[in-house]
């Protein structure tokens, strides 16, 4: 239960980074909501890896490079699920605000990422 709570905190931090950067990019650049979200997801993924590695799951028994590759693999797959849902929501509901689509897509992909990180990245062999 403690891991799930810490994972939720890491996700909350990642969400703030994701949503904050998305908002800044949409406001201060000519990037649209799709490109801006890709950039925001990438930075949020790095931030959550650091938090999860330090506080949630502890370091894995693998080298930093292997752990990073595994984390990135799960993170990218989860981000694809998240981004796919985000894009589908925006395309099927044009009146939906990008941040609302971000919230819905992030909630849906959270379960996939917890399972992947806890079972594939940080699991002790």
Secondary structure, 3 states (H helix, E strand, C coil): CHHHHHHHHHHHHHHHHHHHHHHHHHHHCCCCHHHHHHHHHHHHHHHHHHHHHHHHCCCCCCCHHHHHHHHHHHHHHHHHHHHHHHHHHHHHCCCCCHHHHHHHHHHHHHHHHHHHHHHHHCCCC
